[in-house]
Amino acid sequence: MIQALTNEQIFKTAPSVFATEPWSKVSERYAFIPTINIVEALRDEGFVPVRASQSTSRIEGKSEFTKHMLRFRRESDINAFPSVVNGNAHHFYKNDAPEVPELVLVNSHDRSSGYQLSAGIFRLVCSNGLVVKSSNFGDISVRHSGNIRDEVIEGSFKIIEQMPIALEAMQVMKTIELNPEERFAFASSAVQLRYPADEAGNPTSPIEPRRLLVPRRSDDNKNDLWTTFNTVQENFMKGGLRGVGKTGKRTTTRKIGSVNEDLRMNKALWMLTEQMAKIKLQ
């Protein structure tokens, strides 16, 4: 069930949001603004946090400052749609599940990231949020210097203003039908994004591309570009696909849990989908 997160709920999954000082290894020029201060500022502007996560660290004492990701919605969007139950809205939405725009905020207090703002789209039927890296507009980055709070707020509104571009592109993707060869080509390119070839040019993926095209719900058994993209994205994000590793032993793909890989794959898949749309519309 999607709901606005309290500070206590955020702390359980992303305690680094509440850091009261930066990691000891950062520069003296580093302007420290606790992420929770930005969260409160966004709340004041009508954006409420709905999901939070953070990266881990093997360095002792660093885990309290690592990169974290928060996803926000307009407060009016929280109750605009029936709730997702157990991560699945199948019972509410037949054939056409709505998508909800989100604001994605990334930051760290260990030098690994400044404040980054991105557009996000949450597809209610599958509980996977994609992050948009469109060729029409990019991320907004705010360094740890100057008036951070005001710059983040200003950047947030810029992202929201540009969201119609992504939503319009999404509607176009829904109208583009792919044949079996095109769907396989899309999945093959997606596999290379997730599992690049090694230095010798050998494939490293434990799964065949066709595995990514198997939908997790009957309503996604369609051939349009948008559904194909979402099926591939969900299979990557949730993992659990059986395959064969480098040693020849059977293995199962892991879900994407790290903030870095979540952002990287979502943006890369969106750009891949945009490229496919351009090819089909030529």
C-alpha positions, 0 to 999 in steps of 0.5 A: 500500500502506497502512503506518505512515509513518516520520518520513522519509516524513512529511518528504518530503510535509509538512516543516512537521510538523518545524518547530522554531520558528513563523513569524516573524510570529506573536504572542509569545503563540503557544505553539509545540509542534512537530507532530512532538511530537504525532505521537510522543505519538499513536504512544505511544497506539497511533495511527500516521500513514498519510498526510501532506500540507501546503499551499503558500505563495507567501510567501517563507520561509513554506512551512516553517510552512504548514498540514499534515494527518496521518491516523492509524489504530489500530496494530491496523487497519494489518494488519487488512485486505489491502493496497491495491495501487496505490490500488485494492483491487478485487481483494480486495473484491468488492461490499462493500469495508470502511471503516477509521476514521481520526483526522485531525489538522490544524495549522500554525505560521503562525497559519492553524490551531490543532490540529484533530481530526476523524473520518475514514473511509477506503474501501479500494476507492478510496484516498480518505479522507473527513472527517466533519463530522457534525451529531451531533458536530463537530471538536475544536480546540486553540489554541496555548496551555496544555497542548497535548499533553494536550489533543490526546491527550484530543481524539483519544480523544473523536473515536475514542469518537464514531466509531461514530456516523459508522459507524452513519450510513454503514451506514444510507446503504448501505440508502437507494436513490436514483432517477435524479432524486434522484441527479442532485439530489445531484450538482447540490448537490455541484457547487454546493459545489465551484463556487459561483455568481459574484456575478451568480448565474451557474454557474461549474462546468466540468462537468455534474452527471451527470459526477460520477455516473459510477463509476470501477469497475464495483462502484460501479455502484449507486444507494444513497446511500453509493455515490453519495456515494463516487462523487461524492467520488472524482470531485472528489478525483481530478479528470480530468473533462472539461468546458467552462470560462467561455471556452468552451474544453474543460478538465479538472478538477483533483484536490483537492490543498490541505489547506483544500479537501480538508477543506472539500469532504469535510465539506460532502459528508458533511453533504450526504449526511446531509441526503439521508438525513434526507429519504429517511427521513422 
